[in-house]
């Protein structure tokens, strides 16, 4: 979601764009200001960079090709079931579906990515498809925010590069601003959303009927998020500058002006959600992640693109507040806008990963390096960045929808520092995507990073942003057919030309803050040419910042992560009372509790923190009986462990978290409901039995298949269309009797996930699965077998390009064919035969020889929710951290964002009376989804 390219240091520019381009080129000029970069990481060769760049191209082809083949003209691809996601034809996912408008979302979102990746012919074909097929007059309620950044931004980015290609004289010679006309049509469809007294837009609009009409089915909302209202100015201003219709920029400016006026004046922070009619803050917590993120981004980028000094002053004012209150290097923790010294939560969400990239544009490199390194350590632990994680780096929300923000920040840090370390980071991202997210029909989002299970989802932003940033990371200037530094990236990574700052500038720019000359000069310490030496006589500057954070995720008591709050504690005073230590029978504890909120502001802060911890402990107790999700991994040909399904656990039978996983071929039981003695025991003997839910207790089904000789069981939901994407985790209870006689593992799959296995049986007859507590590394799954090396090495170049003849073969997906010499997976029992096979087929790799380091151990992937985590010992090495926020969450939170805090903790009469409002705020924040 970040940053711009500039025109280069010293380029002559118009006066009105002078400071715009200073900011835009700041990050890139930092490199030239520091001479040659010679950081600790070894430079990556041109050949290896080209190889990785080509791998990114192949990955994009795999994702885009499968979308076009199996999903288009639907909005998005469902990569597990190889079909398109059409609004209304799939179970509702809530707000997530508001991005879908039956307007071929993924195609539009991918337009300028095609040009960046030098796929100009495909771009020209895609533009023709948009003009021919896309209809914006649909009776669908969509998100104004998502439609703006993805569709309007995609159309404008496509138009920007279409006119660039036309000027070059080879492609798009027929183009006559057709995409711009579609964008203008969409802009007018969005304008009715701004019909409020405040100027803030409604969060949703009906593409056909607008707002507040009976048939519109929207217009009754009262709240919107700050980012939703504050992330419009780039696209709307660009539309005005391109077309000369000033109304779009005027509406977007009015919304930004209103948000600025409603900031909390003492802290200069904004809340997460605001009432669009009254301007009252509904959620008063503030951070740089979900709900606010791109508001800050667009203030700085509006200054870069439009040259309006007031946007820069607003950004600098907010940035100062962020660094004063929210930034606790390397963490970025939400605070209350009225009490900014008090943290509002003990976890961070994945969307804040964009912020280091924005800091690069600002020129504030040190905290960008720190936060990025912390995020990278979390990724190395879990393979992907969880949707939310705690201050002690455990999973809070386990999903990962293939978000690109970390890749974005990696690209911009590399541009700012030239440090080859960030190329290695990008290489890790590529490997993880191919190893854990790649499926035969695209790339699947992670349902749970702890188990490695997949979700039938490939969002359009994956193609719009991820491949763009990864390709640019490894590309040299000559690899790109245009000058990327002539454009600014929107929050969806769409490209808008910087020359718009001097085009159709008919908007009267009223500085609603102060004169430009009154700005604090310290805000310009990091401009180009920079007034300070960023890396003072130290070519290892970035490495020296990263080094203390290398093991920060694995340490339970990392030093220096969170600032120590009070000098009194550092000087030896007793630390604050922690909720986990509180005892109602301890007179000293009761005395401390009575002082909270009465003696001083410090006591008040301790009291509020204590109550927050009490709420978290209450939530923990309610969740103690809830088991974590399990994984069903399809390991037979042609899946080879690449498809992982989220499974519900059972409260009886073999506990997969304590015992070795169960592996076997699957077979349907007869009767299918498993409610009586099986009539086909020979079919399920030694196999994993498939049973349908219903008509008897789960434990009875388990006993019947166990008596028939099954080694495990999978219960498939009988509710057609049910899915783990839309339903909370389901766990199977016993029958109220002693279930110790059940010795086999039992897992539950919703109908959609179960149908994937059933379809595989119909297609391939023999299907082998792995039942485990988390997805296993492919090297461990297929050890001793002969398979194509790219399955393990994630090297698509090893794949055979020849297409199979069968139309129904699932291997007809782009880039997933295996060589004809290894269509069957051969078991190799003897070393000699294995060696002979390798000599005969050099394209094959024996997994018995794969380095053990390639396997990710369970301890590296996740923390066991039941393990005993180290706590701070007041007499030990971590005494200076006892009052810090990383201890406020002692257990890993459930991955389901819909889980409620449950009943509110009752306040202790008069002592806690003043804290009710804050307690309720904590509860509300924990209920909210990203």
Protein Blocks (a to p, Z undefined) as FASTA:
>chain_A
ZZjddebehiacdfklmmmmmmmmmmmmmmmmnopaddfbdcddfklmmmmmmmmmmmmm
mmmmmmmmmmoccfbdcfknopaddehjaccebjmlmmpgolommlmmmmmmmmmnopak
lmmmmmmmmmmmmccbbcbdddfklmmmmmmmmmmmmmmmmmmmmmnomgoklpghklmm
mmmmmmmmmmmmmmcfkopacfbdcfklopoiaklopajafbdcfklmmmmmlmmmmmmm
mnopaklmmmmmmmmmmmmmmpcfklopacfbdcfklopafblcdcfbehjlmmmmmmmm
mmmmnopaklmmmmmmmmmmmmmmmpccfbdcdddfklmmbcfbfcdcfklmmmmmmmmm
nopaklmmmmmmmmmmmmmmnopacfbdcfkopafblcdehiaklmmmmmmmmmmnopak
lmmmmmmmmmmmmmmmpcfkbcaddfblknopacddddfklmmmmmmmmmmmmpcfklpc
bdfklpccdfkopacdfklmmgoplbccddfkbcfklpcfklmmmccddfbdfbgoiakl
mmmmmmmmmmmmmpmbbghkbccfblklmnopacdddfklpcfklmklmmmmmmgoklpm
mlmmmmmmmmmmmmmmmmmmmmmmpccddddddfbdfklopaccdddddfedjdfklmcc
ddddddddddfklpaccfblmlmgopacdddeehiafklmmmmmmmnopabdcdddfbgh
iafklpccdddddehiafklpmbdcddddfklmmmmmmmmmmnopacddddfbdcdfklm
mgoiacdfklmnopaklpcfbdcfblklmklpghiaccfklmpccddfbfklmmmmmmmm
mmbccfklpcfklpccfklmpccfkbccddddfklmklmmmmpmklmpmbdcdfblkbce
bjadddehjlmmmmmmmmmmmmmmmmpcZZ
